Amino acid sequence: MNTSEVKKYAKEQGADLVGIASMDRFEGAPKKMDPRFIFPDAKAMIVMGFRVLRGCLRGIEEGTYYASYFGMGYGGINQVYAPMTMWNLCKWIEDQGYEAVPIPNEHRLAAGPGGSRPVSPEKPNPDVMVHLRIAAFCAGLGEIGYSKMFLTPEFGPRQRFAAVLTDAPLEADPLFEGKICDRCMACARACTGQCISQDKTVKVRIAGRDIEWGDIDIPKCALYFQGASKEHNPFMVTKQDEKAYLQGKPRTWQYDEYARALEGASGCIRACMIHLEQRKKLGNQFINPFRKKTPWKLTSELIDRPTNNTAGEN
């Protein structure tokens, strides 16, 4: 079993992108994010990218259909499609006599502060949660853009990641040498919560490279990603809704249907994607442009208009 065979099999099982990282590239990572504590004998990490269909963003762009992005472009990848691909890849690797540890995109399962304790003094508290965008960088799949979204030359910001640790002696891919993000700041300007600073940045060193991205107001991002902007949330129909969304707690029936993906990443995904497509910087090309008109925004007249909709109506 060699690197090319692993990549071929992973793509046959559904991965769009596959890169290999050597474990030494994680040197200096915080203990709580260091995959070497998960599998000390690992020799390589296989990182797989799964494209978010451009069409999954269409309904949010039009303001008419939200279920596709959450169901197919978000939860469907993280909780269904990528795990099945990992499962099949791991079985195949273990059939070759090597161990394979699947790392799904499930950070919500991590124990919060005080929620766990280390099993020995030299180990971190469980669960160690690998930063999958950093893993993708270490696997040579692309770069981290100004928005902190991972950008690949194939899809720009339109992918999600999962990984597999293995003791198989796989050859690592070189780090990405190109440049995708041109610091146009479209991500920061289009963010409905203005959560990406245009003048404050965060700098880290990864695999011997200095990486920089815009400082993100994470708590604010979490609120606006769930629909805290009145001008961009057609489901905020009462004062009670407004209060709930601003607290990150929409009504149960709304949360079940649309969960955390209601805003549709207007800046860090859509605006970025549009810019990169216009500059023809992506391998995944389309016949028609994604956006042909000014993005919609609810006016104060529409926001204040009474609605007859009730929870659960079809």
C-alpha positions, 0 to 999 in steps of 0.5 A, spaced: 500 500 500 502 506 497 500 513 497 497 513 490 493 507 492 491 511 498 489 517 494 485 513 489 481 509 494 479 515 498 477 518 492 473 512 489 469 512 496 467 519 495 473 524 497 474 530 492 481 532 495 486 528 498 493 530 501 498 527 506 501 530 512 507 527 516 506 528 523 512 532 524 508 538 521 504 538 527 510 540 532 508 546 536 501 545 536 497 545 543 497 539 546 489 539 546 490 539 538 496 535 537 494 529 533 500 525 536 497 524 542 491 521 539 495 516 536 503 516 538 505 511 533 502 514 527 506 516 521 501 520 517 495 523 517 490 523 511 486 529 510 480 529 505 476 534 502 469 534 501 466 539 496 460 544 498 456 544 492 455 551 489 448 549 488 447 548 496 448 556 497 443 558 491 437 558 496 440 562 501 442 567 496 435 567 493 432 568 500 427 562 498 430 555 500 435 554 506 434 546 507 439 544 502 445 548 505 444 545 512 442 538 510 447 537 504 452 542 505 453 542 512 451 537 516 450 532 511 457 532 509 460 532 516 455 527 519 453 522 513 458 523 507 465 524 510 464 519 515 462 513 510 468 515 506 472 515 512 469 508 514 470 505 508 477 508 507 479 505 514 477 498 513 481 498 507 487 500 510 486 496 516 485 490 511 492 492 509 495 490 516 495 498 518 491 501 523 487 507 521 484 512 526 478 516 523 477 524 525 471 526 523 469 534 523 465 533 530 468 539 534 461 540 538 463 533 541 469 536 545 468 536 552 468 543 555 472 547 560 472 542 566 468 537 563 474 532 563 481 530 566 487 527 563 489 520 564 496 522 566 500 528 567 503 528 561 497 527 557 492 533 555 484 532 557 480 528 552 478 529 547 484 532 543 480 535 537 484 536 531 484 543 527 482 540 521 484 547 517 491 546 519 491 539 518 489 540 511 494 546 510 499 540 513 497 536 508 498 541 502 491 542 500 491 549 500 492 555 504 488 559 510 485 565 507 484 572 511 477 570 513 480 563 516 476 559 512 481 554 508 482 555 501 483 550 495 485 551 488 479 547 486 473 550 490 476 556 494 472 556 500 467 551 498 469 544 502 469 541 509 474 536 511 475 529 515 482 526 517 485 519 518 491 517 522 495 511 520 501 508 522 502 506 514 509 509 512 505 514 507 509 519 503 507 526 505 505 531 500 509 538 499 506 544 502 502 548 498 506 554 494 501 558 491 497 564 493 489 564 493 487 569 497 489 576 495 486 580 501 481 583 497 477 583 504 470 581 500 469 576 506 470 582 511 465 587 508 460 582 506 459 579 513 452 580 516 455 581 523 462 584 521 465 579 525 472 579 521 477 585 523 480 588 517 485 591 521 487 586 526 490 579 525 492 573 528 499 570 526 501 563 528 507 558 525 505 552 522 510 547 519 515 552 519 511 557 515 508 563 518 500 564 517 496 570 518 488 571 518 483 576 520 482 576 527 475 573 528 470 575 533 468 568 534 462 569 539 459 574 535 460 570 529 456 564 532 450 568 533 450 571 526 451 565 523 445 562 526 441 568 524 442 574 528 441 579 523 434 582 522 436 584 515 438 577 513 433 572 517 426 571 514 425 566 520 425 572 525 418 574 525 416 576 532 419 580 537 420 573 541 424 570 535 429 576 535 430 575 542 431 568 541 436 569 535 440 574 539 441 569 544 443 564 539 437 560 541 431 560 536 425 556 537 425 549 537 422 547 530 426 553 527 433 550 530 431 543 528 430 545 521 435 550 520 440 549 526 447 553 525 447 554 518 442 560 517 446 566 515 449 562 509 456 564 510 455 571 506 462 573 507 467 568 508 464 563 503 459 566 498 463 573 497 469 570 497 467 564 492 464 570 487 471 574 488 475 568 486 470 565 481 470 572 477 478 572 477 478 565 475 482 562 480 479 556 481 479 549 478 471 548 479 469 553 473 461 554 472 458 557 465 454 562 469 456 567 474 453 565 481 450 572 483 447 577 477 444 582 482 444 586 488 444 581 494 437 581 498 436 585 504 429 585 508 427 592 509 424 595 515 417 595 512 418 588 511 421 586 518 415 590 521 410 587 517 405 582 521 406 575 519 400 570 519 405 564 519 405 559 525 410 554 528 410 548 524 405 550 518 406 547 511 
